[in-house]
C-alpha cells in the first residue's frame, strides 16, 4: 500500500526472535561462594610456592574476576585500570577511587588500595603496594603476561617492578595461573552448562526459522538476539560463513545469501557469568546428498567416541593418538590441517590450555573442561562437531547436548 512504512530488517529480526523464543531465559548468574573463592586463592598460593613466587600481579580481567568475583563496568575503558596483587597472606585490589561506591556496596573477600588519576598513577600504586609488603625487595614477582594470557600491558608497570632490584626479579606468572584455572570446580562447570544451553537453543531456533536466501549477517543477528534473550551476559562477534568450499573461518559475516548446497559454519562467543560458550555448529542449505549424510554421521560418531573415551591420567598426546586411530578406522580422508590441535581446554577464556595435539605430554586431570573438534573439509562441504566434556574421577560428563544426529537443514 502506498505510504505504508515497512518494518526495518533489524526490528524484524528482533521481533521474530522474541516471538519464537522457546527457551525460558536463564536466571541471573549467582555470586561465587566465599568457599569457592578461598579454594581458588589457596590453590594459587600452593602453585606460587612451587615456583618460589612471593607476589603475583594480575592485570587480566579474567584472572581478576576468577580470584575476586568482582564485577565492574569499568573494564569497558582503559584509562583507570584495575589490578590485583596476591601474596601468601593477602589479596589486594589496586582500584581507582571512582570504584569506591561499587566496591563498598557489599562485603568483599579482599583488601583495597585506592589511587587517584589514571594509568600512570595506578601503575605507581601497584608498585608501591609491593614495596610496602616487601621493603627489602627480596621476593620474586610473577605477572600474567605469557602464553594464552594477555594482561593489560604497561611499560610503567614493567619498569616499575623491575626497578625494585635484581633480588626481586619479574617473571612470567602464567604457569601458576593456568595450573590453577585448568581445574574447574562443579560451580564453574554449572556455569558452563548454562552458557552452552543458551547458545544451543539460539542456534537451533534460528536455523528452524531460517530459509534459503537468508544472509550471513541476518542469521548472525538472529542468533545473537536469541542469545541475549536466552539470558547471556554478552555476545561477542561470532563467525558466520556460508560457503561451498574455500571456507574463510576468520572473516566477519557479510550480506552473502545462503544458496542450495552451501554449508553454514558458525562458532559462538557469547558468555554467561563471564564463561564463554565456545561451540561450533553447522547446517546445510537444502537437503544433503547421500554421501554427505554418510560423512556427517561418521565424523560425528568419531568425535563423540573420542570425547567419551577420555580418562583422567591420559596425556593429551594419548587422546590425539586415539583420534588418529578412530579417524582411520572410519575410513575418513585427511582432516583440516591448518590447526595442529583437534581440541583444547575451556573455562573463562574461549580457548585455554591444554592443547589436544600430537605428542603433548600434558596429563589430563579431574576438573578439566575439554573441547574436541576435529574438522573435515570434503568436496566443498565442512563437517565439524565441537563436543565438550568435564573430566571426572571415573569418566567424563558432557556439558552440552550433543550435536544433532542428522545435519540441520535450511530449506
N, C-alpha and C positions, 0 to 999 in steps of 0.2 A: 504494500500500500504506500502511495506517495506520502512522504513526510514521516513515515514510521521510523523510529530510531532502532537500529539493530543492536542487539546485545553485544558488547565487546567480547573478543575472544578470551581475554584474561578472566572477565567476570563469569563467562560461560564455563570455563574450566573449573573455577572455584565453586560455582553453583552445582555443577554435575557432581563434583567430589563430595560436596556437603549432602546432597540429596541421596547419593548412593553409598554413603559411609556405612559399612557393615560392622566394623569393629568398634565396640564402646571405647572411648578414649581412656588411655592408661591413666592410673592415678598419679598425682604429683610424686616425684621421687622422694623417698624418705631420707632423712639425715643419716649419715653413717653413725652407728652406735659408738659411744666412747670406748667401749671394749675393743671394737674393731680398729679404731684409730690407735689405741695403745698397742695392739698387736703389731700393726704396721711399723710404728716407731721402734718398738723393741726389736723386731726382726731387722730393720735397717741398722740399728746400732750394733747388732751382732755382726752384720756384714761389714760395717765400718771397722770393727775391731779386727776382723780377719785381714784387712789391708792397712792396719795401723793409721787410719784416718781419724783425726780428732774432731774436725769440723767438716760438715757437708753444706755447701751453699746451693740452694735451689732457686732457679730463676725461671724454670719452665712451668707453665700453668698446670699441666697435668701432674707434675711432681708435687706442686704446692697443694693442689686440691686433694691429691691422694693422701698426703700426710696430715692435712689440717681440716679438710672438708669445708674450707672457707670459700664461699661463692661471692663474686663481685663482678659488677658490670664494668668495672674499670679496666678489665682485660681488653676491652674494645679500643683502648687508647695506648699510646706508647710513652706519653710524657711523664706519667707518675707511676713508675713500675713498683711491683710488689716482690719482695724477696723473703726467703726463709733461711735461717741458719739452724742446723741440727747438730748438737754435740751429744756427749754421753750423759748429760744431765738435763738439758733444757731444749725446748723448741721455741725459737724466737722469730716472729714475723717483723720485718722492717717495712713499714707501711706509711704512705703519705697521710698526713693529718686529715685530709678530706674523707678518709675511710672511717674516721672515728665513730660516727653515728651507726654505721653498719656493724662495725666490729663490736661496739658496746651494746648492741641491741639484745644480745644474749651471751651466756657464758661460753667461753672459748677454751679449748684444751691446749693453749699455747700462750706464751708471753708476747707482748707487743712493744716495739720501739718505733715511735713516730718520727718522721722527718718532715720538714717544710721545704717546698721547692719542687725541683724536677729531677731528671735522671742523675745529674751530677751530684746533687745533694743526697739522693738515695744511695748512690754508689759509695759516697763518703760515709754515710750512716752504716752501711753494710760493713765496710772495713773497720769502722770504729767498734761495731758490735764484737767483732773477733778480737780486736785489740783489748777491749775491756775484759774479755774472758781468758785471753792468753797473752798477758802483757809482755812475757819474755819471748814470744814468737817461737815456741818450740814444737807446735803441733802441725802435722800435715793437714792441708785443707783440700778437700775434693770439691769439684764444681760440676754441674750437669751439662757439660759440653762434650759431646762424643757421638759414637755410633748410634744411629736411630734416635737420637735425643738432641734437640736443638734449643737450648735455653735462650732466653733473651740476652744477647751478647752486648758487651760494652767494654771498650778498651779501658775505661776508667775503673771498672771492676777488676779486670785482669791486672792492670798495672798497680792498682792499689793493693791487691792481695799479694802480688809478687814483691812489692816494696817492703813487706814485713820482714824479709830477710831469707837467706838460704836455709836457715834451720826450720823454716815453716814453708816448705815448697807447696806450690799449687799443682794439683794432679787431677787427672780425669776421674770423676766420681760416678760415671755412668754404670760401671760394672756392679757396684754395690746396689745401685738403684734398680737395675734390671733383675738382679738375683732376688731382690725383694718383691718387685712388682710382677715378675713372671708367675708367681704362685698366687692364685686368686682364691679369695675366701668364698664361702657359699653366698654371702651377701653380695659380692661382686658378680657371681655367676647369675644370681637372680636378676640383677640389673641388665645384664647382657641378654637374658631370655626375653625380658620385656622389650628391649631395643629391637631384637630380631622379629618379635611378633608384630611390632609396629610397621616395619618395612615390608615384611612378607605380605601382610594384609593389604598394604598400599599398592604393591605391585600386582597382586592377584586381582584386586578390584579394578585397578586402572586398565589392565590388559583385557579383562572381561568386558569393559565398557568401550574399548577402543575398536576402530575399524580400519581397514586398509585406506591409505591416504592420509592418516594422521601424520603430523610432522614430529621430528625428534623433539623439538622444543615443547610442543603441545603435550606429548606423552610425558616428558620430563616434568613439566609444571603440574600436570595432573597427579603424578605420583607424589611430587613434593607437597602439594596441598593436602593430600590424604595423609602423608607422614605427619604433618603438623596437627591436623585434626585428630589423628590417632593418638596424640599425646607426646610426640617428640619435643625435646627442648629446642632443637635447632636442626636445620638441614643445610649442609654444605653442598657446593656444586657436585652433581653426580655425572658419571659418564653415561651417555645415551647415544648409541651408534646403530644406525640401520645400514646394513650392507649385505652384499652377496660377494664375499671375497674382499681382499685389500682392506681389512679392518684397521681402523685407526682408533686405538683404545684411549688415547690421551686427550683428544680434542673435545671442546665443549659441544653440546648439542646444537644442531643447525635447523634450518627450515626444510631440510630434505624430507620427503614424504615416503611412507612405507609402501613398497611395491610387493606384489606377489613373488614369493620365492626368497625375499630378503629375510635376514635374521635381525632381531632386536637383541642387543647386548648391553647390559647395564650393570653398574656397580654402585652400591649405596654408601652414603656418607652421613646419614642422619645420626643424631645422638639422643640418648635418654640418660639423664643424670650424668652427662659427660662421657658415657660409654657408647662408642660408635657401633653401628650395625653394619660391618663390612660383609656384604653378601652379594655375590654375583648371581644374576638371573638372566635367562634368555627366553625368547619367544620367536615364533615364525610367522611371517606374513603369508597367509594361505596354508592349505593342507600340505604336510611334508610328503615327500616321495618315500616309497618303502625302504630304500637304503638309508635314508635319514632317520626313520623310525628305529631301524636296527642299530645304527651307530649311537644314537641318543641313548638307547637302552643299555648298550654295552659300556659307554663312558660313565653313565650314572651308576651302574652296578659296580664298576671298578672303584669309583670314588667312595661309595657307601661302604663297600667291603674294606677298603683301605682304612677309612676312618674308624670303622668298627673294630679293627684288629689292633689298634694302638694300645700299648700297655705301658704302665709305669716301669721304668728300668731300661726300656729300649732306648737306643740312641736315635737321633734324627736321621742319621745315615741308614739305620735299620729300616725305618719307615720308608725311606726313599727306595731301598732295595726291594721292599715288598711291592711298592708301586710299580717298579720296572717289571717284576715278575707277573703281577696281575695284569698289567697293560699288555705284556707279551702273550700271556695265556689267552687273553680275549681277542688276539689277532688284530689289534689296532695298529694303525700306522704311527709314525713318529709324532710325538706331541709337539705343541708350540714350544720353541726352544730359545726365544729371546730373553726369557727369565729363567735363571738357573735353578730356582727352587719351585716346588709344587705345593708349598704350604708355608705357613708362618704362625707365630703367636698372635694373640689379640687381647686387648684389655681396654685401657683408657685411650690408647693410640690405635689407629686403624690397623697398622702392622707393627708388630713387636717381635723381639727375639722369642724363641729360637727360629731358625730357618730350617725347613724340611728340605734338605739338599743332599746331594751325593757326598758321602764321606764325612758329614758333620758329626762330630763325636759328642755334641751336647746331649746330656741324658734327660729323658722325659720324666717328669715327676708329678705326683698328685697335686692338683690345683692349677695346672697349666690349662689354658684355653688354646686350642689349635684349630687352624683353618686349613682344610685340604681342598685344593682346587686345580688339579691338572687340566690343561686346556688342549683341545684338538681343533685345528682348522683343516677342513677337508672339502675339496670341490666347491669352495665358496661358502660353505656352512661353518658354523662355530658351535662347539659342544663343550660346555663347562658347567660344573656343579660345585659351588662352594659350600661344603658341609663343615659344621663347627662342632667340636666335641670338648667336653670338660673332663679332664683326666681324673679318675677316681682311683682309690687303692686297688680295686678289683676289676677295673674295666674302664669304660667311657660312658658318658651321658651326652646325647645330642642336645645342644642348647637351642636349636632351631628346628622347626619342622623340615623334613627332607624336601628336596626339590621334587617337583611333580613327576610321577612315573611316566607320563606322556608329555610331549612338548606342548607348551601353551601355544595356541593358535589364535592369530588375529585375522578375522575374515572380513 
